[in-house]
Amino acid sequence: MHSLILKLLNSVATRLKGEPYQIDPNLPLTALLGYALTRAAGMARCLLRGVVLSWDPRQLACLGPGVVLTHRSGIRFGRGVTLGRGVMIDGLARDGVVLGDGCTIGPYGIVRATGVLSQLGKGFRMGHFSSMDAFAFVGASGGVIVGDNVIMGQKVSFHAEEHLFDDLHTPIRRQGVKQQGIVIGDDCWVGSNVTFLDGAHVESGCVIGAGAIVKGHIPANAVVVGNPGRVIRFRGEAAATATVPQAPHASRAS
């Protein structure tokens, strides 16, 4: 019985996700059934709320309890999207919010592009099979783009604008903002508690260590740590012998 259910769930998960998926065969039967029921409930919740008007299971997002979606006309999902408990997404933005196939936002994640009605934000796009874990925050006023196959830990945050503050005679809140946007390339691994500031541009293949604060250009395949984030080596180099070339080949984030 266990093997038959496992085989069935593997087949269904592969079909929904659009790529091969194998559940650990050591999971007990009760866990397998609980997983299946949770996914089914999330998809039913999506259908009942009219988030995706389709009976094709591949087009149904899996919504956890308490998910809040506002300005839905600006929100677009690919196949097999998963939103954890309490996720909040506001689609009010020039380019809206787009989640590609197989994307996941963990519990209590927030995506918001427009902070004030006096300035419509740009929006957020996350590529296929990318994910962010619990308590992520995306402030996408200046635009945030995350590539394909990007994995992110808990409490990752994006802040795609900066307040102007040089005028000593005007309150900071009235001096306006500048926006450059944030871009994360494909196939990156971002640790927990990483903060991306406006203007961050991380090329593909990078690893960003937990707690780093990133701004500016990070070259492809770099390993970045610290505050401010700095390149300590490149993937494929031995950690003990790697040397970091100087700019412009390995830009420092500041």
N, C-alpha and C positions, 0 to 999 in steps of 0.2 A: 504493500500500500504506500509506504513512504517513498519508494523509488518512483512509483507511478505519478504521485502528486508532484514530486520534485521535477520529473521530466516535463509534466504539463506546465508547471510554473515557469520553468526555463524557456519553454517554447513561447508562452504568452509574453513573458518579459522581453524576450528577443524581438518579438513582433512589435510590441509597443514602443520599445526604445529605438528600434531601427538598427541595432548592432548586436553582435553575439553577447549573450549574458548567461553566466552560470552561477547559480546559488550554491553556497557551500553545502556539500552533501552531509556534513556533520550536524547541520541544524536539525533539532528534533521536530517531530510532526506537528506538535502544538505551535511552535514558532512559525512553521511554514503556513499553517492554516490562519494564524493570526495576521501574518504578513498579507496573505491573499485577501482576507476580509477588510483589512485597513485600506489596501489599494482600491478594492471595489467600492468601499464607502466613499473614498475621496473622489473617484470618478463619477459616482452617482450624485455627489454633492455638486460637482461641476455641471452636470447635465440639468439637475433640478433648478439650479440658479440661473441657467441660461447663459453661462459664460461662453460655452462653445455650442452652437446650435448644430450638432451633428450626432448621429447615432454610431458613427465609426469610432470604435474605442481608441484608435490611434490619435484621434483629434481631440480627445478629452483630457484636460489637465486633471491631475490628482490634487485636490484641494484639501488641506487640513482644516480642522475646526477653527472658526474665528478668522478666516482669511477675509481681508477687506480690499475690494477693487473699486476704485473711484475713477470717473471719466473713462469708462470702459471702451468708448469708441477709439481711444488712443492706445489701447493695449492689444498686442497681437502675440499669440502663442504658436509655436511649432508643435510637432508631435511629441507626446509623452512628457510634457512639462509637469514638474512636481513643486507645489508650494506648501511649506510646512505650516504648522499651527501658528496662527496669529500674524502671518505675513500681511503687509500692507503695501499696495502698489497704487500710485496715483498716475494715471495716464495723461494728465494735463501737461502737454509739451508740444513744441513745434514738430518734432519727429516722433513723438509718442514713446512707448516702451515696447520693445520687441525682445521676446525670449525665444531662442532657436530650439530645434529638436533636442529632446532629452535634457533640457536645462532643469536645474534644481536650485531653489532658494530655501534655506533652512528655516527653522522656527523663528518667528518674530523678526524676520528681515524686513527692512523698509526701503522702498524705492520711491524717490520723490524728485521731480525735475523743476517744479515751479514753487518757489518759496513765497513770493509775493505776487499779487495780481497785476502790479504795475510793470512787471517784466516776465513775460512768458519764457520758460526754460526751454532748452534744446531737446533733451531726452536721453534715453538709455537703451543700449542694444547689447545683448549677450549672445554669443555664438553658440553653435551646436555642441551639445554634451559638456557644457561648462556648468560649474556649480559654485555656490557660496554657502557656507555653513551658518549656524545659528547667529542671530543678532547682528547680521550685516547691515550696513547703512550705505545707501547710494544717494548722494546729493548730486543730481545730474543737470543742474541749471545751465552749466556751460558745455554739457555733452559728455557722456561716458560711454566708451566702446570697449567691450571685452570680447576677445577672440574665441575661437573654437578650442575645446578640450582644455580649458583653464580650470584648475581646482583651487579652491580657497577655503581657509579655515574659518574659525569663529571670530566674530567681531571685527571683520575687515570693513574699512570705511573709505568712501570716495567723496572728495569735496572739490567739485569742479567750478569753483569761483573763489575770488579773494576780495575782501572789502578794501576799499581805498581809505586811507587814514592820514594823509600828509597835511591836510588843512586843519590847523589848530583851532580855528574859529567856527567850525561846523561839526555838529555831532557825527561820529563815525557812521551811524546808521543812515545818515542822509548824504553821504559822500559817494554813494554808488559802489559798483563792483567792477572788476575786470574778469574776463573769462577766456581761458585758453582751451579748456577741455582736457580729458584724460583718456589715454588709449593704452590698453593692455593687449599684447599680441597673442598669437596662438600658443598652446602647449606650455603654459606657465604654471608654476606651483607657488601659491601665495600662502604664507603661514598665518597663524592667528594674530589678531591685534595689529595688523599692518594698516597704515594710513597712507592713502594716495592723495597728494595735494594737487591743486590746479596746475596744469602744465606737465604733469607726469606723462611720459611716453616710454613704455616698457616694451622693448622688442620681443619677438617670439623666443620661446625656449628658456626664459629666465626663471630663476628660483629666488623668491624674496623671503628672507628669514623672518621669523616671528618678531613682532614689535617694531619692525623697520618703519621709518617715515620716508616716503619716496616723493621726490619732485625732480623734474628735469628728465633728460634722456638717459635711458639705460640700454646698453647695447645687447644684441642677441646673445642668448646662452650665458648671460652673466649670473653670478651668485651674489646677492646683495644682502647686507646686514646693517643694522645700526641706525642711529639718529644723529645727523642726517644719514640716509641710506648711502652706502658706498660699495663699490664692486671689490670683492676680495679675491675672486678668481673666476674662471669660466668652466662650464661643464665640459667634462672630458679631460681636464687637467687634474693631475694628482694634487690633492690638497696640501701635501707637505712640501711640494717642490714648485707649485705654481707661482708665477710672478705676474703682477698686474701691470700691463702697459699703461703709459700715461695718455691723457687726452690728446687727440680726439678719439682714440681707439676705445678707451674705456672711460666714459664720462662719469663723473661723480654727481650724485643727486644732492642738491643743496636746498 
